[in-house]
């Protein structure tokens, strides 16, 4: 049995937009990680006093 050869032409568009979107997503992810890191070092102190009725 002999293999059958096919020729296929493929056109791709929008690559530049995809690259720009990927850069933007990467930047936003980095900013989000920085915000998460800042939140993780915040210390919160809570004081409560009993209330007499």
PDBQT receptor file of N, H, CA, C and O in Angstrom, charges set to zero:
ATOM      1  N   UNK A   1       0.840  -1.173   0.000  1.00  0.00    +0.000 N 
ATOM      2  CA  UNK A   1       0.000   0.000   0.000  1.00  0.00    +0.000 C 
ATOM      3  C   UNK A   1       0.890   1.243   0.000  1.00  0.00    +0.000 C 
ATOM      4  O   UNK A   1       1.823   1.347   0.795  1.00  0.00    +0.000 OA
ATOM      5  N   UNK A   2       0.606   2.138  -0.856  1.00  0.00    +0.000 N 
ATOM      6  H   UNK A   2      -0.152   2.053  -1.502  1.00  0.00    +0.000 HD
ATOM      7  CA  UNK A   2       1.401   3.351  -1.034  1.00  0.00    +0.000 C 
ATOM      8  C   UNK A   2       0.770   4.517  -0.265  1.00  0.00    +0.000 C 
ATOM      9  O   UNK A   2      -0.446   4.701  -0.331  1.00  0.00    +0.000 OA
ATOM     10  N   UNK A   3       1.574   5.315   0.469  1.00  0.00    +0.000 N 
ATOM     11  H   UNK A   3       2.561   5.166   0.523  1.00  0.00    +0.000 HD
ATOM     12  CA  UNK A   3       1.002   6.472   1.176  1.00  0.00    +0.000 C 
ATOM     13  C   UNK A   3       0.475   7.505   0.185  1.00  0.00    +0.000 C 
ATOM     14  O   UNK A   3       1.044   7.708  -0.888  1.00  0.00    +0.000 OA
ATOM     15  N   UNK A   4      -0.601   8.139   0.560  1.00  0.00    +0.000 N 
ATOM     16  H   UNK A   4      -1.063   7.974   1.431  1.00  0.00    +0.000 HD
ATOM     17  CA  UNK A   4      -1.205   9.171  -0.280  1.00  0.00    +0.000 C 
ATOM     18  C   UNK A   4      -0.710  10.528   0.204  1.00  0.00    +0.000 C 
ATOM     19  O   UNK A   4      -0.767  10.821   1.399  1.00  0.00    +0.000 OA
ATOM     20  N   UNK A   5      -0.228  11.349  -0.708  1.00  0.00    +0.000 N 
ATOM     21  H   UNK A   5      -0.182  11.111  -1.678  1.00  0.00    +0.000 HD
ATOM     22  CA  UNK A   5       0.263  12.676  -0.337  1.00  0.00    +0.000 C 
ATOM     23  C   UNK A   5      -0.798  13.737  -0.577  1.00  0.00    +0.000 C 
ATOM     24  O   UNK A   5      -1.490  13.723  -1.595  1.00  0.00    +0.000 OA
ATOM     25  N   UNK A   6      -0.914  14.649   0.362  1.00  0.00    +0.000 N 
ATOM     26  H   UNK A   6      -0.352  14.661   1.188  1.00  0.00    +0.000 HD
ATOM     27  CA  UNK A   6      -1.841  15.770   0.234  1.00  0.00    +0.000 C 
ATOM     28  C   UNK A   6      -1.078  17.062   0.410  1.00  0.00    +0.000 C 
ATOM     29  O   UNK A   6      -0.092  17.118   1.145  1.00  0.00    +0.000 OA
ATOM     30  N   UNK A   7      -1.524  18.073  -0.249  1.00  0.00    +0.000 N 
ATOM     31  H   UNK A   7      -2.325  18.027  -0.846  1.00  0.00    +0.000 HD
ATOM     32  CA  UNK A   7      -0.946  19.401  -0.086  1.00  0.00    +0.000 C 
ATOM     33  C   UNK A   7      -2.023  20.267   0.564  1.00  0.00    +0.000 C 
ATOM     34  O   UNK A   7      -3.186  20.243   0.163  1.00  0.00    +0.000 OA
ATOM     35  N   UNK A   8      -1.615  21.023   1.562  1.00  0.00    +0.000 N 
ATOM     36  H   UNK A   8      -0.669  21.043   1.888  1.00  0.00    +0.000 HD
ATOM     37  CA  UNK A   8      -2.572  21.835   2.299  1.00  0.00    +0.000 C 
ATOM     38  C   UNK A   8      -2.013  23.235   2.462  1.00  0.00    +0.000 C 
ATOM     39  O   UNK A   8      -0.904  23.401   2.969  1.00  0.00    +0.000 OA
ATOM     40  N   UNK A   9      -2.746  24.225   2.048  1.00  0.00    +0.000 N 
ATOM     41  H   UNK A   9      -3.647  24.090   1.636  1.00  0.00    +0.000 HD
ATOM     42  CA  UNK A   9      -2.358  25.621   2.250  1.00  0.00    +0.000 C 
ATOM     43  C   UNK A   9      -3.163  26.165   3.422  1.00  0.00    +0.000 C 
ATOM     44  O   UNK A   9      -4.390  26.072   3.444  1.00  0.00    +0.000 OA
ATOM     45  N   UNK A  10      -2.463  26.731   4.389  1.00  0.00    +0.000 N 
ATOM     46  H   UNK A  10      -1.466  26.807   4.371  1.00  0.00    +0.000 HD
ATOM     47  CA  UNK A  10      -3.115  27.275   5.577  1.00  0.00    +0.000 C 
ATOM     48  C   UNK A  10      -2.749  28.739   5.702  1.00  0.00    +0.000 C 
ATOM     49  O   UNK A  10      -1.580  29.112   5.597  1.00  0.00    +0.000 OA
ATOM     50  N   UNK A  11      -3.747  29.559   5.925  1.00  0.00    +0.000 N 
ATOM     51  H   UNK A  11      -4.697  29.256   6.010  1.00  0.00    +0.000 HD
ATOM     52  CA  UNK A  11      -3.513  30.988   6.134  1.00  0.00    +0.000 C 
ATOM     53  C   UNK A  11      -3.946  31.330   7.551  1.00  0.00    +0.000 C 
ATOM     54  O   UNK A  11      -5.054  30.999   7.973  1.00  0.00    +0.000 OA
ATOM     55  N   UNK A  12      -3.066  31.990   8.272  1.00  0.00    +0.000 N 
ATOM     56  H   UNK A  12      -2.166  32.259   7.929  1.00  0.00    +0.000 HD
ATOM     57  CA  UNK A  12      -3.348  32.381   9.651  1.00  0.00    +0.000 C 
ATOM     58  C   UNK A  12      -3.305  33.897   9.728  1.00  0.00    +0.000 C 
ATOM     59  O   UNK A  12      -2.367  34.523   9.234  1.00  0.00    +0.000 OA
ATOM     60  N   UNK A  13      -4.313  34.483  10.343  1.00  0.00    +0.000 N 
ATOM     61  H   UNK A  13      -5.075  33.974  10.744  1.00  0.00    +0.000 HD
ATOM     62  CA  UNK A  13      -4.323  35.933  10.502  1.00  0.00    +0.000 C 
ATOM     63  C   UNK A  13      -4.565  36.268  11.971  1.00  0.00    +0.000 C 
ATOM     64  O   UNK A  13      -5.027  35.429  12.744  1.00  0.00    +0.000 OA
ATOM     65  N   UNK A  14      -4.249  37.492  12.338  1.00  0.00    +0.000 N 
ATOM     66  H   UNK A  14      -3.874  38.173  11.710  1.00  0.00    +0.000 HD
ATOM     67  CA  UNK A  14      -4.475  37.938  13.710  1.00  0.00    +0.000 C 
ATOM     68  C   UNK A  14      -3.336  37.620  14.659  1.00  0.00    +0.000 C 
ATOM     69  O   UNK A  14      -3.494  37.747  15.874  1.00  0.00    +0.000 OA
ATOM     70  N   UNK A  15      -2.195  37.211  14.134  1.00  0.00    +0.000 N 
ATOM     71  H   UNK A  15      -2.067  37.108  13.147  1.00  0.00    +0.000 HD
ATOM     72  CA  UNK A  15      -1.069  36.838  14.991  1.00  0.00    +0.000 C 
ATOM     73  C   UNK A  15      -0.560  38.031  15.793  1.00  0.00    +0.000 C 
ATOM     74  O   UNK A  15      -0.242  37.891  16.974  1.00  0.00    +0.000 OA
ATOM     75  N   UNK A  16      -0.481  39.197  15.169  1.00  0.00    +0.000 N 
ATOM     76  H   UNK A  16      -0.740  39.312  14.210  1.00  0.00    +0.000 HD
ATOM     77  CA  UNK A  16       0.018  40.380  15.885  1.00  0.00    +0.000 C 
ATOM     78  C   UNK A  16      -0.907  40.742  17.043  1.00  0.00    +0.000 C 
ATOM     79  O   UNK A  16      -0.444  41.080  18.132  1.00  0.00    +0.000 OA
ATOM     80  N   UNK A  17      -2.213  40.670  16.806  1.00  0.00    +0.000 N 
ATOM     81  H   UNK A  17      -2.590  40.395  15.921  1.00  0.00    +0.000 HD
ATOM     82  CA  UNK A  17      -3.173  40.956  17.870  1.00  0.00    +0.000 C 
ATOM     83  C   UNK A  17      -3.044  39.935  18.994  1.00  0.00    +0.000 C 
ATOM     84  O   UNK A  17      -3.133  40.281  20.172  1.00  0.00    +0.000 OA
ATOM     85  N   UNK A  18      -2.835  38.685  18.625  1.00  0.00    +0.000 N 
ATOM     86  H   UNK A  18      -2.762  38.403  17.669  1.00  0.00    +0.000 HD
ATOM     87  CA  UNK A  18      -2.662  37.634  19.626  1.00  0.00    +0.000 C 
ATOM     88  C   UNK A  18      -1.414  37.884  20.458  1.00  0.00    +0.000 C 
ATOM     89  O   UNK A  18      -1.438  37.724  21.678  1.00  0.00    +0.000 OA
ATOM     90  N   UNK A  19      -0.322  38.276  19.804  1.00  0.00    +0.000 N 
ATOM     91  H   UNK A  19      -0.302  38.405  18.813  1.00  0.00    +0.000 HD
ATOM     92  CA  UNK A  19       0.925  38.549  20.526  1.00  0.00    +0.000 C 
ATOM     93  C   UNK A  19       0.745  39.714  21.491  1.00  0.00    +0.000 C 
ATOM     94  O   UNK A  19       1.213  39.658  22.628  1.00  0.00    +0.000 OA
ATOM     95  N   UNK A  20       0.066  40.773  21.041  1.00  0.00    +0.000 N 
ATOM     96  H   UNK A  20      -0.315  40.818  20.117  1.00  0.00    +0.000 HD
ATOM     97  CA  UNK A  20      -0.173  41.931  21.904  1.00  0.00    +0.000 C 
ATOM     98  C   UNK A  20      -1.051  41.548  23.092  1.00  0.00    +0.000 C 
ATOM     99  O   UNK A  20      -0.787  41.966  24.219  1.00  0.00    +0.000 OA
ATOM    100  N   UNK A  21      -2.084  40.761  22.846  1.00  0.00    +0.000 N 
ATOM    101  H   UNK A  21      -2.298  40.422  21.930  1.00  0.00    +0.000 HD
ATOM    102  CA  UNK A  21      -2.965  40.320  23.927  1.00  0.00    +0.000 C 
ATOM    103  C   UNK A  21      -2.200  39.462  24.932  1.00  0.00    +0.000 C 
ATOM    104  O   UNK A  21      -2.417  39.581  26.137  1.00  0.00    +0.000 OA
ATOM    105  N   UNK A  22      -1.318  38.611  24.452  1.00  0.00    +0.000 N 
ATOM    106  H   UNK A  22      -1.142  38.514  23.472  1.00  0.00    +0.000 HD
ATOM    107  CA  UNK A  22      -0.505  37.772  25.342  1.00  0.00    +0.000 C 
ATOM    108  C   UNK A  22       0.400  38.628  26.218  1.00  0.00    +0.000 C 
ATOM    109  O   UNK A  22       0.564  38.349  27.406  1.00  0.00    +0.000 OA
ATOM    110  N   UNK A  23       0.987  39.670  25.633  1.00  0.00    +0.000 N 
ATOM    111  H   UNK A  23       0.854  39.896  24.668  1.00  0.00    +0.000 HD
ATOM    112  CA  UNK A  23       1.836  40.576  26.410  1.00  0.00    +0.000 C 
ATOM    113  C   UNK A  23       1.021  41.273  27.491  1.00  0.00    +0.000 C 
ATOM    114  O   UNK A  23       1.468  41.404  28.630  1.00  0.00    +0.000 OA
ATOM    115  N   UNK A  24      -0.177  41.718  27.126  1.00  0.00    +0.000 N 
ATOM    116  H   UNK A  24      -0.541  41.611  26.200  1.00  0.00    +0.000 HD
ATOM    117  CA  UNK A  24      -1.035  42.413  28.083  1.00  0.00    +0.000 C 
ATOM    118  C   UNK A  24      -1.453  41.485  29.222  1.00  0.00    +0.000 C 
ATOM    119  O   UNK A  24      -1.440  41.880  30.388  1.00  0.00    +0.000 OA
ATOM    120  N   UNK A  25      -1.817  40.266  28.884  1.00  0.00    +0.000 N 
ATOM    121  H   UNK A  25      -1.827  39.945  27.937  1.00  0.00    +0.000 HD
ATOM    122  CA  UNK A  25      -2.206  39.290  29.901  1.00  0.00    +0.000 C 
ATOM    123  C   UNK A  25      -1.038  38.998  30.830  1.00  0.00    +0.000 C 
ATOM    124  O   UNK A  25      -1.215  38.896  32.043  1.00  0.00    +0.000 OA
ATOM    125  N   UNK A  26       0.149  38.864  30.265  1.00  0.00    +0.000 N 
ATOM    126  H   UNK A  26       0.293  38.947  29.279  1.00  0.00    +0.000 HD
ATOM    127  CA  UNK A  26       1.340  38.603  31.070  1.00  0.00    +0.000 C 
ATOM    128  C   UNK A  26       1.604  39.754  32.037  1.00  0.00    +0.000 C 
ATOM    129  O   UNK A  26       1.928  39.531  33.204  1.00  0.00    +0.000 OA
ATOM    130  N   UNK A  27       1.464  40.983  31.545  1.00  0.00    +0.000 N 
ATOM    131  H   UNK A  27       1.202  41.164  30.597  1.00  0.00    +0.000 HD
ATOM    132  CA  UNK A  27       1.676  42.161  32.390  1.00  0.00    +0.000 C 
ATOM    133  C   UNK A  27       0.634  42.219  33.503  1.00  0.00    +0.000 C 
ATOM    134  O   UNK A  27       0.972  42.493  34.654  1.00  0.00    +0.000 OA
ATOM    135  N   UNK A  28      -0.628  41.964  33.168  1.00  0.00    +0.000 N 
ATOM    136  H   UNK A  28      -0.903  41.741  32.233  1.00  0.00    +0.000 HD
ATOM    137  CA  UNK A  28      -1.701  41.982  34.166  1.00  0.00    +0.000 C 
ATOM    138  C   UNK A  28      -1.484  40.890  35.212  1.00  0.00    +0.000 C 
ATOM    139  O   UNK A  28      -1.738  41.108  36.396  1.00  0.00    +0.000 OA
ATOM    140  N   UNK A  29      -1.021  39.726  34.786  1.00  0.00    +0.000 N 
ATOM    141  H   UNK A  29      -0.814  39.548  33.823  1.00  0.00    +0.000 HD
ATOM    142  CA  UNK A  29      -0.754  38.633  35.722  1.00  0.00    +0.000 C 
ATOM    143  C   UNK A  29       0.359  39.018  36.685  1.00  0.00    +0.000 C 
ATOM    144  O   UNK A  29       0.297  38.706  37.875  1.00  0.00    +0.000 OA
ATOM    145  N   UNK A  30       1.374  39.695  36.169  1.00  0.00    +0.000 N 
ATOM    146  H   UNK A  30       1.425  39.948  35.203  1.00  0.00    +0.000 HD
ATOM    147  CA  UNK A  30       2.479  40.144  37.016  1.00  0.00    +0.000 C 
ATOM    148  C   UNK A  30       1.981  41.180  38.029  1.00  0.00    +0.000 C 
ATOM    149  O   UNK A  30       2.349  41.127  39.202  1.00  0.00    +0.000 OA
ATOM    150  N   UNK A  31       1.147  42.115  37.579  1.00  0.00    +0.000 N 
ATOM    151  H   UNK A  31       0.847  42.158  36.626  1.00  0.00    +0.000 HD
ATOM    152  CA  UNK A  31       0.589  43.120  38.483  1.00  0.00    +0.000 C 
ATOM    153  C   UNK A  31      -0.283  42.465  39.549  1.00  0.00    +0.000 C 
ATOM    154  O   UNK A  31      -0.236  42.854  40.716  1.00  0.00    +0.000 OA
ATOM    155  N   UNK A  32      -1.066  41.488  39.159  1.00  0.00    +0.000 N 
ATOM    156  H   UNK A  32      -1.104  41.172  38.211  1.00  0.00    +0.000 HD
ATOM    157  CA  UNK A  32      -1.913  40.774  40.107  1.00  0.00    +0.000 C 
ATOM    158  C   UNK A  32      -1.073  40.042  41.139  1.00  0.00    +0.000 C 
ATOM    159  O   UNK A  32      -1.398  40.061  42.326  1.00  0.00    +0.000 OA
ATOM    160  N   UNK A  33       0.000  39.400  40.706  1.00  0.00    +0.000 N 
ATOM    161  H   UNK A  33       0.265  39.385  39.742  1.00  0.00    +0.000 HD
ATOM    162  CA  UNK A  33       0.870  38.694  41.645  1.00  0.00    +0.000 C 
ATOM    163  C   UNK A  33       1.499  39.667  42.625  1.00  0.00    +0.000 C 
ATOM    164  O   UNK A  33       1.620  39.355  43.809  1.00  0.00    +0.000 OA
ATOM    165  N   UNK A  34       1.905  40.844  42.153  1.00  0.00    +0.000 N 
ATOM    166  H   UNK A  34       1.807  41.098  41.190  1.00  0.00    +0.000 HD
ATOM    167  CA  UNK A  34       2.477  41.857  43.043  1.00  0.00    +0.000 C 
ATOM    168  C   UNK A  34       1.448  42.304  44.076  1.00  0.00    +0.000 C 
ATOM    169  O   UNK A  34       1.790  42.486  45.244  1.00  0.00    +0.000 OA
ATOM    170  N   UNK A  35       0.198  42.484  43.665  1.00  0.00    +0.000 N 
ATOM    171  H   UNK A  35      -0.080  42.336  42.716  1.00  0.00    +0.000 HD
ATOM    172  CA  UNK A  35      -0.863  42.876  44.598  1.00  0.00    +0.000 C 
ATOM    173  C   UNK A  35      -1.114  41.778  45.625  1.00  0.00    +0.000 C 
ATOM    174  O   UNK A  35      -1.309  42.064  46.806  1.00  0.00    +0.000 OA
ATOM    175  N   UNK A  36      -1.110  40.533  45.183  1.00  0.00    +0.000 N 
ATOM    176  H   UNK A  36      -0.952  40.301  44.223  1.00  0.00    +0.000 HD
ATOM    177  CA  UNK A  36      -1.291  39.404  46.102  1.00  0.00    +0.000 C 
ATOM    178  C   UNK A  36      -0.149  39.363  47.105  1.00  0.00    +0.000 C 
ATOM    179  O   UNK A  36      -0.370  39.130  48.294  1.00  0.00    +0.000 OA
ATOM    180  N   UNK A  37       1.069  39.587  46.632  1.00  0.00    +0.000 N 
ATOM    181  H   UNK A  37       1.248  39.776  45.666  1.00  0.00    +0.000 HD
ATOM    182  CA  UNK A  37       2.226  39.595  47.531  1.00  0.00    +0.000 C 
ATOM    183  C   UNK A  37       2.104  40.701  48.570  1.00  0.00    +0.000 C 
ATOM    184  O   UNK A  37       2.433  40.496  49.738  1.00  0.00    +0.000 OA
ATOM    185  N   UNK A  38       1.629  41.881  48.149  1.00  0.00    +0.000 N 
ATOM    186  H   UNK A  38       1.362  42.048  47.200  1.00  0.00    +0.000 HD
ATOM    187  CA  UNK A  38       1.447  42.987  49.102  1.00  0.00    +0.000 C 
ATOM    188  C   UNK A  38       0.387  42.630  50.133  1.00  0.00    +0.000 C 
ATOM    189  O   UNK A  38       0.556  42.915  51.319  1.00  0.00    +0.000 OA
ATOM    190  N   UNK A  39      -0.693  42.014  49.699  1.00  0.00    +0.000 N 
ATOM    191  H   UNK A  39      -0.830  41.782  48.736  1.00  0.00    +0.000 HD
ATOM    192  CA  UNK A  39      -1.756  41.627  50.630  1.00  0.00    +0.000 C 
ATOM    193  C   UNK A  39      -1.276  40.585  51.631  1.00  0.00    +0.000 C 
ATOM    194  O   UNK A  39      -1.726  40.569  52.777  1.00  0.00    +0.000 OA
ATOM    195  N   UNK A  40      -0.384  39.735  51.213  1.00  0.00    +0.000 N 
ATOM    196  H   UNK A  40      -0.018  39.748  50.282  1.00  0.00    +0.000 HD
ATOM    197  CA  UNK A  40       0.062  38.654  52.097  1.00  0.00    +0.000 C 
ATOM    198  C   UNK A  40       0.936  39.154  53.241  1.00  0.00    +0.000 C 
ATOM    199  O   UNK A  40       1.144  38.429  54.213  1.00  0.00    +0.000 OA
ATOM    200  N   UNK A  41       1.459  40.392  53.144  1.00  0.00    +0.000 N 
ATOM    201  H   UNK A  41       1.290  40.981  52.353  1.00  0.00    +0.000 HD
ATOM    202  CA  UNK A  41       2.309  40.897  54.227  1.00  0.00    +0.000 C 
ATOM    203  C   UNK A  41       1.572  41.874  55.144  1.00  0.00    +0.000 C 
ATOM    204  O   UNK A  41       2.143  42.355  56.123  1.00  0.00    +0.000 OA
ATOM    205  N   UNK A  42       0.317  42.168  54.835  1.00  0.00    +0.000 N 
ATOM    206  H   UNK A  42      -0.147  41.777  54.040  1.00  0.00    +0.000 HD
ATOM    207  CA  UNK A  42      -0.459  43.078  55.674  1.00  0.00    +0.000 C 
ATOM    208  C   UNK A  42      -0.902  42.343  56.934  1.00  0.00    +0.000 C 
ATOM    209  O   UNK A  42      -1.424  41.230  56.877  1.00  0.00    +0.000 OA
ATOM    210  N   UNK A  43      -0.681  42.995  58.069  1.00  0.00    +0.000 N 
ATOM    211  H   UNK A  43      -0.258  43.900  58.115  1.00  0.00    +0.000 HD
ATOM    212  CA  UNK A  43      -1.132  42.438  59.340  1.00  0.00    +0.000 C 
ATOM    213  C   UNK A  43      -2.334  43.240  59.805  1.00  0.00    +0.000 C 
ATOM    214  O   UNK A  43      -2.335  44.470  59.752  1.00  0.00    +0.000 OA
ATOM    215  N   UNK A  44      -3.337  42.542  60.253  1.00  0.00    +0.000 N 
ATOM    216  H   UNK A  44      -3.335  41.542  60.296  1.00  0.00    +0.000 HD
ATOM    217  CA  UNK A  44      -4.551  43.180  60.742  1.00  0.00    +0.000 C 
ATOM    218  C   UNK A  44      -4.708  42.825  62.210  1.00  0.00    +0.000 C 
ATOM    219  O   UNK A  44      -4.563  41.665  62.599  1.00  0.00    +0.000 OA
ATOM    220  N   UNK A  45      -5.006  43.832  63.022  1.00  0.00    +0.000 N 
ATOM    221  H   UNK A  45      -5.124  44.773  62.706  1.00  0.00    +0.000 HD
ATOM    222  CA  UNK A  45      -5.221  43.596  64.449  1.00  0.00    +0.000 C 
ATOM    223  C   UNK A  45      -6.677  43.901  64.752  1.00  0.00    +0.000 C 
ATOM    224  O   UNK A  45      -7.205  44.933  64.338  1.00  0.00    +0.000 OA
ATOM    225  N   UNK A  46      -7.312  43.012  65.465  1.00  0.00    +0.000 N 
ATOM    226  H   UNK A  46      -6.884  42.174  65.802  1.00  0.00    +0.000 HD
ATOM    227  CA  UNK A  46      -8.714  43.169  65.814  1.00  0.00    +0.000 C 
ATOM    228  C   UNK A  46      -8.843  43.117  67.325  1.00  0.00    +0.000 C 
ATOM    229  O   UNK A  46      -8.361  42.183  67.965  1.00  0.00    +0.000 OA
ATOM    230  N   UNK A  47      -9.493  44.124  67.893  1.00  0.00    +0.000 N 
ATOM    231  H   UNK A  47      -9.884  44.883  67.373  1.00  0.00    +0.000 HD
ATOM    232  CA  UNK A  47      -9.740  44.152  69.332  1.00  0.00    +0.000 C 
ATOM    233  C   UNK A  47     -11.244  44.198  69.539  1.00  0.00    +0.000 C 
ATOM    234  O   UNK A  47     -11.955  44.913  68.833  1.00  0.00    +0.000 OA
ATOM    235  N   UNK A  48     -11.716  43.444  70.497  1.00  0.00    +0.000 N 
ATOM    236  H   UNK A  48     -11.137  42.864  71.070  1.00  0.00    +0.000 HD
ATOM    237  CA  UNK A  48     -13.145  43.414  70.796  1.00  0.00    +0.000 C 
ATOM    238  C   UNK A  48     -13.343  43.588  72.291  1.00  0.00    +0.000 C 
ATOM    239  O   UNK A  48     -12.564  43.082  73.099  1.00  0.00    +0.000 OA
ATOM    240  N   UNK A  49     -14.386  44.305  72.645  1.00  0.00    +0.000 N 
ATOM    241  H   UNK A  49     -15.019  44.716  71.989  1.00  0.00    +0.000 HD
ATOM    242  CA  UNK A  49     -14.738  44.490  74.057  1.00  0.00    +0.000 C 
ATOM    243  C   UNK A  49     -16.142  43.949  74.253  1.00  0.00    +0.000 C 
ATOM    244  O   UNK A  49     -17.014  44.138  73.404  1.00  0.00    +0.000 OA
ATOM    245  N   UNK A  50     -16.356  43.280  75.369  1.00  0.00    +0.000 N 
ATOM    246  H   UNK A  50     -15.648  43.128  76.059  1.00  0.00    +0.000 HD
ATOM    247  CA  UNK A  50     -17.716  42.792  75.640  1.00  0.00    +0.000 C 
ATOM    248  C   UNK A  50     -18.656  43.972  75.903  1.00  0.00    +0.000 C 
ATOM    249  O   UNK A  50     -18.256  44.982  76.484  1.00  0.00    +0.000 OA
ATOM    250  N   UNK A  51     -19.876  43.830  75.477  1.00  0.00    +0.000 N 
ATOM    251  H   UNK A  51     -20.200  43.011  75.006  1.00  0.00    +0.000 HD
ATOM    252  CA  UNK A  51     -20.880  44.866  75.684  1.00  0.00    +0.000 C 
ATOM    253  C   UNK A  51     -21.855  44.371  76.743  1.00  0.00    +0.000 C 
ATOM    254  O   UNK A  51     -22.424  43.287  76.617  1.00  0.00    +0.000 OA
ATOM    255  N   UNK A  52     -22.047  45.183  77.801  1.00  0.00    +0.000 N 
ATOM    256  H   UNK A  52     -21.585  46.064  77.903  1.00  0.00    +0.000 HD
ATOM    257  CA  UNK A  52     -22.999  44.822  78.861  1.00  0.00    +0.000 C 
ATOM    258  C   UNK A  52     -24.386  45.314  78.477  1.00  0.00    +0.000 C 
ATOM    259  O   UNK A  52     -24.558  46.451  78.038  1.00  0.00    +0.000 OA
ATOM    260  N   UNK A  53     -25.376  44.437  78.649  1.00  0.00    +0.000 N 
ATOM    261  H   UNK A  53     -25.237  43.513  79.006  1.00  0.00    +0.000 HD
ATOM    262  CA  UNK A  53     -26.763  44.817  78.324  1.00  0.00    +0.000 C 
ATOM    263  C   UNK A  53     -27.411  45.536  79.450  1.00  0.00    +0.000 C 
ATOM    264  O   UNK A  53     -28.574  45.926  79.346  1.00  0.00    +0.000 OA
TER     265      UNK A  53
